[in-house]
């Protein structure tokens, strides 16, 4: 924020909260299932507060598994409304930018990314 103000740049987004966790490397698709409710709790928010929900679909079952376990409707128009990683693609190492960058002009966004390494 200070650097943006110093250089006269517009602040396009504010990260309200974040959460990092490790999951079973065999299952590896379950990170969003645990991370999304935790980050919402820390921010005192719910899924209903989200204008858009971006889940990095590193593999196609990620959204379906997350929605199933969290009791969400995978057909909800808030999920990946501009296409996800499978539709748009993204270079390795640029997942965060690919998820957050295009959505910064919109309202409240919950984004979740699944990484392995």
C-alpha positions in Angstrom: 0.0 0.0 0.0 2.8 2.4 0.9 4.7 1.8 -2.3 1.6 2.1 -4.4 0.9 5.5 -2.8 4.5 6.6 -3.1 4.5 5.9 -6.8 0.9 7.1 -7.4 -0.4 3.7 -8.4 -4.0 2.7 -7.9 -4.6 -0.1 -5.4 -6.7 -2.6 -7.3 -7.2 -5.3 -4.6 -6.8 -6.0 -0.9 -6.0 -9.5 0.4 -8.2 -9.8 3.4 -7.0 -13.2 4.6 -5.1 -16.3 3.5 -4.5 -19.8 4.8 -1.8 -22.3 3.8 -2.0 -26.0 4.6 -0.4 -29.2 3.5 -2.5 -32.2 2.5 -2.0 -35.9 1.8 0.2 -36.1 -1.3 -1.7 -39.1 -2.6 -5.1 -37.4 -2.4 -3.7 -34.0 -3.2 -7.1 -32.7 -4.5 -8.4 -32.0 -1.0 -6.6 -28.7 -0.1 -9.5 -26.4 -1.0 -11.9 -28.5 1.1 -10.0 -27.6 4.2 -8.6 -24.2 3.2 -11.7 -22.4 2.0 -13.8 -22.8 5.1 -10.8 -21.9 7.3 -9.9 -18.7 5.5 -13.6 -17.6 5.4 -13.8 -18.2 9.2 -10.7 -16.1 9.8 -12.2 -13.3 7.7 -15.6 -13.7 9.5 -17.2 -14.4 6.1 -19.2 -17.2 4.5 -19.6 -18.5 0.9 -22.7 -16.4 0.6 -20.6 -13.2 1.0 -18.6 -14.1 -2.1 -19.4 -12.5 -5.4 -17.2 -15.0 -7.3 -15.4 -18.2 -6.2 -12.3 -19.2 -8.2 -11.0 -22.7 -7.6 -7.8 -23.6 -9.5 -8.8 -26.7 -11.3 -5.3 -28.2 -11.6 -7.3 -31.4 -12.3 -11.0 -31.5 -13.2 -12.2 -33.3 -10.1 -11.0 -30.5 -7.8 -14.2 -28.4 -8.1 -16.5 -31.3 -8.0 -14.8 -32.8 -4.9 -14.7 -29.4 -3.2 -18.4 -28.7 -3.8 -19.5 -32.2 -2.8 -17.6 -32.0 0.5 -18.6 -28.4 1.3 -22.2 -28.8 0.3 -22.0 -26.3 -2.6 -23.6 -26.5 -6.0 -20.9 -26.9 -8.6 -23.3 -25.3 -11.2 -23.3 -22.1 -9.1 -22.5 -19.3 -11.6 -20.0 -17.8 -9.1 -17.6 -20.7 -9.7 -14.8 -19.9 -12.2 -17.2 -17.6 -14.3 -14.4 -16.8 -16.8 -13.1 -20.3 -17.2 -10.7 -22.1 -15.0 -7.1 -23.4 -15.5 -8.2 -26.2 -17.7 -10.1 -23.9 -20.1 -7.6 -21.0 -20.0 -4.3 -22.7 -19.1 -1.6 -21.2 -17.0 2.1 -21.4 -16.9 3.7 -23.3 -14.0 4.5 -20.8 -11.2 1.9 -18.3 -12.3 -1.1 -19.8 -10.7 -1.7 -17.0 -8.2 -1.5 -14.3 -10.8 -3.7 -16.3 -13.2 -6.4 -16.7 -10.4 -6.4 -13.3 -8.9 -5.3 -10.9 -11.6 -8.3 -11.0 -14.0 -10.7 -10.8 -11.1 -9.3 -7.8 -9.2 -11.7 -5.4 -10.8 -14.7 -7.3 -9.3 -16.2 -7.4 -5.9 -15.4 -10.0 -3.3 -13.5 -13.1 -4.6 -12.6 -16.3 -2.8 -9.8 -18.0 -4.6 -8.2 -21.4 -3.8 -5.2 -22.9 -5.5 -3.9 -26.4 -5.3 -0.1 -26.7 -5.6 2.2 -29.6 -5.3 5.9 -29.7 -5.1 
